[in-house]
């Protein structure tokens, strides 16, 4: 970092958090068998240092309850304000453990739940700030780190029976070989993705057809579809979609946690005729052994299990990987405790030979997760073979530096930071409940005004 950044200039002077919501439920955008009326939202954190530079971070939510995550961020903020960012970055893993192990807050969520979502928003803002300080996009910041520096960002507590610091260092040293060539390939072509845009459960056949054709024309060869509400309707929908996309393209299905274990097996035996690559979140996101049972039963049918977007921490990921309960590991950039913890999941998955195919699509998730998967390709696994990133074309217009997809590939971000900054007008319009768009919808009676329900 520049010598002009004195310690005083690098001190965090404020942490602000906002509840930002978009009314996606009005058009069934994001709807699935479990989440029937989501309003895509986020807790949006701004961290400012004395020099005036700001870092932005967020954690994705579905509307109601965002105010609880916002309150958790406020509660954690006293541990952030007053810190010197270079001290944090020097021993980022140690700082991360301090934040997630606060002796009283830990009781309401030891690395899970609302406090961990709040942690992710804060940590993501700190990475955005770090990228801006060194004038690099976060994927490049990570890729340029020497193995020792990157390992210092990770808390390995509870992981040593699967991966040690020394093993992580060895993998990262191997990842240095051919790195420059992979960076050039990434900058030239980008990173492959699939889309769920045509697959929402609340969409009509006409809308599904229109969107599927659109994404075929845009070069996509992998599509994900929501299932799980009605078996007969699922069969008809998958038949309909296969007729549009053909059999040479890849199809995935996603049940969003609605089934019992045996029900998932029975249901997927009926859908196996459509040759899905995976069934995503077939049952409770916490049920490691249930997922393992499903994975064993579906293996002869050539169907893998994908899960992880709602795994609450690295320990749960560890158990899923140990139990061979998933074949596709779906990290989420805002679910576990931000970049630091996600790095440990990538390392475990790489050691155990499991493909990481990140969840994305919610507010800011595409923007963030592209950085993580690009780092993995460039500096850890060295391959993108069969490792798609999800892409959904929603809310990108609200970001200063939105993710850009061309020919079904995410283009590598060039701007410093984590691509997490909202445009000013997005905040003016969609901060809840006082944003202009929300005020207008309350006046028209489209949504009820929560401020009128207070005692």
C-alpha positions in Angstrom: 0.0 0.0 0.0 1.1 3.6 -0.6 3.4 5.2 1.9 0.9 8.2 1.9 -1.5 6.0 3.9 -0.4 6.7 7.5 -1.8 4.7 10.4 -4.1 7.5 11.3 -5.5 7.7 7.7 -6.1 4.0 7.7 -8.2 4.0 10.9 -11.9 3.0 10.5 -13.9 6.0 11.5 -17.5 4.8 10.7 -19.6 1.8 9.8 -23.0 2.4 8.3 -25.6 -0.3 7.5 -28.8 0.0 5.4 -31.8 -2.3 4.7 -32.1 -2.4 0.9 -35.1 -4.3 -0.7 -36.3 -4.8 -4.2 -40.0 -5.9 -4.8 -39.2 -9.0 -6.8 -42.2 -10.8 -5.4 -44.5 -8.8 -7.7 -43.4 -10.8 -10.7 -42.5 -14.1 -9.0 -38.8 -13.5 -9.7 -36.8 -15.8 -7.5 -39.7 -18.0 -6.6 -39.3 -21.7 -5.8 -41.0 -24.4 -3.9 -39.9 -23.2 -0.5 -39.6 -19.4 -1.1 -42.8 -18.5 -2.8 -42.7 -14.7 -2.5 -39.2 -13.4 -2.1 -38.3 -9.7 -2.2 -34.6 -9.8 -3.1 -32.9 -7.7 -0.4 -29.6 -7.1 1.5 -28.0 -5.6 4.6 -25.6 -3.1 3.0 -22.6 -2.1 4.9 -20.3 0.9 4.3 -17.0 1.1 6.1 -15.1 4.4 5.9 -11.5 5.1 6.9 -10.0 8.4 7.9 -8.5 9.0 4.4 -12.0 9.1 3.1 -12.0 5.8 1.2 -15.0 3.5 1.6 -15.5 -0.2 1.3 -18.9 -1.7 0.6 -20.2 -5.1 1.6 -23.5 -6.9 1.8 -25.3 -10.1 2.7 -28.3 -11.3 0.7 -31.8 -11.7 2.3 -35.3 -12.2 1.0 -37.2 -9.2 2.5 -38.7 -9.6 6.0 -36.0 -10.2 8.6 -33.4 -7.9 6.9 -33.9 -5.5 9.7 -32.7 -8.2 12.2 -29.5 -8.6 10.2 -29.1 -4.8 10.1 -29.3 -4.7 13.9 -26.7 -7.5 14.3 -24.3 -5.5 12.1 -24.9 -2.5 14.4 -24.1 -4.7 17.4 -20.9 -5.9 15.8 -19.8 -2.5 14.7 -18.1 -1.5 17.9 -15.5 -4.2 17.2 -14.7 -2.6 13.8 -14.7 1.2 14.3 -11.4 2.5 15.6 -9.4 -0.4 14.1 -6.5 0.2 11.7 -7.3 -1.7 8.5 -3.6 -2.7 7.9 -3.6 -4.4 11.3 -6.7 -6.3 10.3 -5.3 -7.4 7.0 -1.9 -8.5 8.4 -3.6 -11.2 10.5 -7.0 -11.4 8.9 -7.7 -14.9 10.1 -7.1 -13.9 13.7 -9.3 -10.9 13.4 -12.0 -13.0 11.8 -11.9 -15.4 14.7 -12.2 -12.4 17.2 -15.2 -11.1 15.3 -17.0 -14.5 15.3 -16.0 -15.5 18.8 -17.2 -12.4 20.8 -18.0 -14.1 24.2 -21.6 -12.8 24.5 -22.7 -12.5 20.9 -21.4 -16.0 20.3 -24.2 -17.4 22.3 -26.8 -16.4 19.8 -25.0 -17.7 16.8 -21.6 -19.4 17.1 -20.7 -19.0 13.4 -24.3 -19.4 12.2 -27.6 -17.6 11.8 -28.1 -13.9 11.9 -24.8 -12.9 13.5 -22.9 -14.8 10.8 -24.9 -13.1 8.0 -24.0 -9.8 9.6 -20.3 -10.9 9.8 -20.3 -11.7 6.1 -21.6 -8.2 5.2 -18.8 -6.6 7.3 -16.1 -8.9 6.1 -17.1 -8.4 2.5 -16.9 -4.6 3.0 -13.4 -5.0 4.4 -12.3 -7.0 1.3 -13.8 -4.4 -1.0 -11.8 -1.7 0.9 -8.6 -3.8 0.7 -9.0 -4.1 -3.0 -9.4 -0.4 -3.4 -6.4 0.3 -1.1 -4.1 -1.8 -3.3 -6.0 -0.8 -6.5 -6.9 -4.4 -7.5 -10.1 -6.3 -8.0 -10.5 -8.9 -5.2 -9.9 -11.9 -7.5 -6.5 -10.4 -8.4 -5.7 -9.4 -4.9 -6.2 -13.0 -3.8 -4.3 -14.4 -6.8 -1.4 -12.1 -6.2 -1.0 -13.1 -2.5 1.8 -15.4 -1.7 0.6 -18.7 -0.1 1.6 -17.6 3.4 -0.3 -14.4 3.2 -3.4 -16.1 2.0 -3.3 -18.8 4.6 -3.0 -16.0 7.3 -6.5 -14.9 6.2 -8.1 -18.2 7.2 -9.2 -19.5 10.6 -8.4 -23.3 10.5 -10.0 -24.0 13.9 -12.1 -27.2 13.7 -10.8 -28.1 10.3 -7.4 -29.8 11.1 -8.8 -33.3 10.8 -9.5 -32.6 7.1 -7.0 -29.9 6.2 -4.0 -28.3 7.9 -2.3 -25.0 7.3 0.7 -26.9 5.8 -1.5 -28.8 3.4 -3.1 -25.5 2.4 0.3 -24.0 1.8 1.4 -26.9 -0.4 -1.8 -26.7 -2.5 -1.4 -23.0 -3.0 2.3 -23.3 -3.9 1.3 -25.9 -6.6 -1.3 -23.3 -7.8 1.4 -20.9 -8.6 2.5 -23.0 -11.5 1.0 -21.7 -14.8 -0.8 -19.0 -13.0 0.1 -16.2 -15.4 -1.1 -18.2 -18.4 -4.5 -18.8 -16.6 -4.8 -15.1 -15.8 -4.4 -14.3 -19.5 -7.0 -16.9 -20.5 -9.4 -15.5 -17.9 -8.9 -11.9 -19.1 -9.5 -13.1 -22.6 -12.5 -15.3 -22.3 -13.9 -15.1 -18.8 -15.4 -17.8 -16.6 -18.2 -20.2 -17.6 -21.7 -19.9 -16.1 -25.2 -21.4 -16.3 -28.5 -19.6 -15.8 -31.6 -20.1 -13.7 -33.4 -17.2 -15.3 -35.9 -19.4 -17.1 -36.5 -21.8 -14.2 -38.5 -20.0 -11.5 -41.4 -22.0 -10.3 -43.9 -19.1 -10.5 -43.3 -18.5 -14.3 -45.8 -19.4 -17.0 -44.8 -21.8 -19.9 -44.8 -18.8 -22.2 -42.3 -16.9 -20.1 -40.1 -20.0 -19.6 -40.1 -20.5 -23.4 -39.2 -16.8 -24.1 -36.4 -16.7 -21.5 -34.9 -20.1 -22.4 -34.8 -19.1 -26.1 -33.2 -15.8 -25.1 -30.4 -17.5 -23.2 -29.8 -20.1 -25.8 -29.3 -17.2 -28.2 -26.9 -15.7 -25.7 -24.7 -18.8 -25.9 -25.8 -20.6 -22.7 -25.5 -24.4 -22.7 -26.6 -25.1 -19.1 -29.9 -24.3 -17.5 -31.3 -24.9 -14.0 -35.0 -25.4 -13.2 -36.9 -25.3 -9.9 -38.8 -28.4 -8.9 -40.5 -29.9 -5.8 -44.0 -28.7 -5.5 -45.9 -31.1 -7.7 -44.4 -34.2 -9.3 -46.8 -34.2 -12.3 -46.1 -30.5 -13.0 -42.4 -31.1 -12.6 -42.4 -33.8 -15.2 -44.4 -31.6 -17.6 -42.1 -28.6 -17.0 -38.9 -30.6 -17.6 -40.4 -32.2 -20.7 -41.3 -28.7 -21.9 -37.8 -27.3 -21.2 -35.9 -30.3 -22.7 -37.9 -29.7 -25.9 -36.6 -26.2 -25.9 -33.0 -26.6 -25.0 -32.5 -30.1 -26.5 -30.6 -33.0 -25.0 -27.1 -31.8 -25.8 -27.3 -29.0 -23.2 -26.9 -29.5 -19.5 -29.9 -29.4 -17.2 -29.9 -29.1 -13.4 -32.8 -29.2 -11.0 -33.3 -27.5 -7.6 -35.8 -28.4 -4.9 -34.9 -25.8 -2.3 -35.1 -28.1 0.7 -38.7 -29.2 0.4 -38.4 -33.0 0.5 -37.9 -35.7 3.1 -34.9 -37.9 2.3 -36.8 -40.9 0.9 -39.2 -38.6 -0.9 -36.2 -36.9 -2.6 -34.9 -40.3 -3.8 -38.4 -41.4 -5.1 -39.1 -38.0 -6.8 -35.7 -37.9 -8.5 -36.1 -41.4 -9.8 -39.2 -40.1 -11.6 -37.2 -37.1 -13.0 -34.1 -39.1 -13.9 -35.5 -39.5 -17.5 -34.6 -35.9 -18.1 -30.9 -36.5 -17.4 -30.3 -33.8 -14.8 -26.7 -33.2 -13.9 -27.6 -32.6 -10.2 -30.4 -32.2 -7.7 -29.8 -29.1 -5.6 -30.8 -28.8 -2.0 -33.1 -31.9 -2.0 -33.7 -31.8 1.8 -32.8 -29.8 4.9 -29.6 -27.9 4.3 -28.3 -29.1 7.7 -28.9 -32.9 7.0 -25.4 -34.2 6.1 -26.3 -37.9 6.4 -29.6 -37.4 4.6 -27.8 -35.8 1.6 -25.3 -38.7 1.7 -28.1 -41.2 1.5 -29.6 -39.4 -1.4 -26.3 -39.1 -3.1 -25.7 -42.9 -2.8 -29.2 -43.7 -4.2 -28.9 -41.4 -7.2 -25.3 -42.2 -8.1 -26.4 -45.2 -10.4 -28.7 -42.8 -12.2 -25.8 -40.4 -13.0 -27.3 -37.6 -10.8 -25.1 -35.8 -8.4 -26.2 -33.8 -5.3 -25.5 -30.1 -5.1 -25.8 -28.0 -1.9 -24.2 -25.4 0.3 -25.9 -22.1 -0.4 -27.5 -22.3 3.1 -24.6 -24.1 4.9 -24.0 -22.0 7.9 -20.3 -22.4 8.4 -17.1 -24.2 7.3 -17.6 -27.0 9.8 -20.9 -28.1 8.1 -19.2 -27.9 4.7 -16.4 -30.1 6.2 -18.9 -32.8 7.2 -20.7 -32.7 3.8 -17.4 -33.2 2.1 -16.2 -35.9 4.5 -19.4 -37.8 4.1 -19.4 -37.6 0.3 -22.8 -36.0 0.7 -22.3 -33.6 -2.2 -20.7 -33.8 -5.6 -21.1 -30.1 -6.3 -20.1 -27.7 -3.5 -22.2 -24.5 -3.7 -20.5 -21.8 -1.7 -22.5 -18.6 -1.3 -20.6 -15.3 -1.1 -22.9 -13.9 1.6 -24.0 -16.9 3.6 -21.0 -18.0 5.7 -18.6 -15.5 7.2 -17.4 -13.7 4.1 -14.3 -14.3 1.9 -12.1 -15.6 4.7 -14.2 -18.6 5.6 -15.1 -19.3 2.0 -11.4 -19.7 1.2 -11.2 -22.6 3.6 -14.1 -24.4 1.9 -12.4 -24.0 -1.5 -9.3 -25.6 0.0 -11.2 -28.5 1.5 -13.1 -29.2 -1.7 -9.9 -29.1 -3.7 -8.2 -31.6 -1.4 -11.2 -34.0 -1.5 -11.7 -33.6 -5.3 -15.2 -32.0 -5.2 -16.2 -29.4 -7.8 -17.1 -25.9 -6.5 -20.1 -24.5 -8.4 -21.1 -21.4 -6.6 -24.6 -20.2 -5.9 -25.4 -16.7 -7.1 -28.2 -14.6 -8.5 -29.4 -12.8 -5.4 -28.6 -9.1 -4.8 -24.8 -8.7 -5.3 -24.1 -12.5 -5.3 -23.0 -12.6 -8.9 -20.9 -9.5 -8.4 -19.0 -11.1 -5.5 -18.8 -14.8 -6.3 -17.2 -14.2 -9.7 -14.1 -13.0 -7.8 -13.9 -16.1 -5.7 -14.3 -18.6 -8.5 -11.8 -16.7 -10.7 -9.2 -16.9 -7.8 -9.8 -20.6 -7.6 -9.2 -21.1 -11.3 -6.1 -18.9 -11.4 -4.4 -19.8 -8.1 -5.8 -23.0 -6.6 -7.5 -25.7 -8.8 -6.3 -24.4 -12.1 -9.3 -25.6 -14.0 -12.9 -24.5 -14.8 -13.9 -27.9 -16.3 -17.4 -28.7 -15.2 -17.3 -25.9 -12.6 -20.1 -23.5 -13.5 -21.0 -20.3 -11.7 -24.8 -19.5 -11.5 -26.0 -16.4 -13.3 -29.3 -14.6 -12.9 -29.9 -11.3 -14.6 -31.5 -9.3 -11.8 -30.5 -6.2 -9.8 -27.2 -5.8 -11.7 -28.3 -2.4 -13.0 -28.2 -1.0 -9.4 -24.4 -1.6 -9.0 -21.6 0.9 -10.0 -19.6 -2.0 -11.4 -22.1 -4.8 -12.3 -21.0 -8.3 -13.3 -20.8 -8.6 -17.0 -21.6 -11.9 -18.9 -20.8 -12.5 -22.5 -21.1 -15.8 -24.4 -22.1 -17.5 -21.1 -18.9 -16.4 -19.4 -18.4 -13.9 -16.6 -15.9 -11.3 -17.7 -13.1 -10.7 -15.2 -13.7 -7.5 -13.2 -10.9 -4.9 -13.8 -12.0 -2.2 -11.3 -10.5 -2.3 -7.8 -12.6 -3.9 -5.0 -15.3 -6.5 -4.7 -17.9 -5.0 -7.2 -20.2 -4.3 -4.2 -21.0 -0.6 -4.5 -24.6 0.4 -5.1 -25.4 3.5 -7.2 -26.6 6.4 -5.2 -30.1 6.3 -6.9 -30.5 2.6 -6.0 -30.2 3.6 -2.3 -32.4 6.6 -2.7 -35.1 4.4 -4.3 -34.9 1.1 -2.4 -33.7 1.7 1.1 -36.5 0.2 3.2 -39.0 1.6 4.2 -38.1 5.2 3.4 -36.9 4.9 -0.2 -38.8 6.7 -3.0 -40.0 3.5 -4.7 -41.2 2.0 -1.4 -43.0 5.2 -0.5 -44.7 5.1 -3.8 -45.8 1.5 -3.4 -47.1 2.1 0.1 -49.2 5.1 -1.2 -50.6 2.9 -4.0 -51.4 0.1 -1.6 -49.2 -2.4 -3.4 -47.4 -3.2 -0.1 -48.5 -2.3 3.4 -46.5 0.4 5.2 -44.7 -1.2 8.2 -44.4 2.2 9.8 -48.1 2.4 10.3 -48.2 -0.9 12.2 -46.0 0.2 15.1 -47.6 0.6 18.5 
